[in-house]
Amino acid sequence: MSFAPVLHAEWIKIRTLCSLWAALAAILVATTAFSALASADTGTGDFDPLSSVFFGVGFGQVAAIAFGTTAVASEFRGGALALTLSAVPDRGRWCAAKATAIALPVLAVGLLTGLVTLLVGRAALGPSAPGWGEGLRGAVGCGLYLTLMALFAAGLAAVLRSGVATLSVLIPFLLIVSFVVGDLSGGVADLLPDRAGQVVLHGTWDGFLGPWSGLAVTALWTAAALLAGGWSVRCRDA
């Protein structure tokens, strides 16, 4: 079976799961809502307008992670993966199709979320708002970052074969551990997948990574997770 029908089959799985549509909607709602609240406070001192506009991405990424995790973990319930692989024996092709089917909707929603968040933030901040060039960079970075985190979660879910286990690892890590490690380890923490990728959402930053090099680091983490997930699917029984 060629790649196109495999991708189409994976897209059918995704669009027929209500929980995945809810996760996509939550990306937009959570990011926009929390960003609007942050933008309402213009702050003083080291106030970063771009960071304020995209403050909600830290919450929206939880929904993106839930999307990637659920899309993969559903294959390991009720023998679904065995049925899938009986139709698509080429496991590498199936992994590529699954990753593509996850990435495309998250990227579309992520870019829309970035644009809406930018417009809301600029309206809330008024004269203090970031310029269009910087803002559009943040909007594109928002879409790319959310997509990478969804794929990172998908790769980890393929390794752990459990949605609960994956979310139990990633959510505390992103919301708690990353901040604690960042406070204790200095510049080394800038290489963590979430901290590196979110540099693109800041107008100013103190670390050694820039906006695009930070996203590149997150992309490397994502590639490693997807390769590990692909290896797990190839080498373990369905």
ABEGO torsion letter per residue (X at the ends): XBAAAAAAAAAAAAAABAAAAAAAAAAAAAAAAAAAAAAABAEBEABBAAAAAAAAAAAAAAAAAAAAAAAAAAAABGGAAAAAAAABABAAAAAAAAAAAAAAAAAAAAAAAAAAAAAAAAAAAEAABBBAAAAAAAAAAAAAAAAAAAAAAAAAAAAAGBAAAAAAAAAAAAAAAAAAAAAAAEAAAAABAAAAAAAAABABBABABBAAAAAAAAAAAAAAAAAAAAAAAAABBX
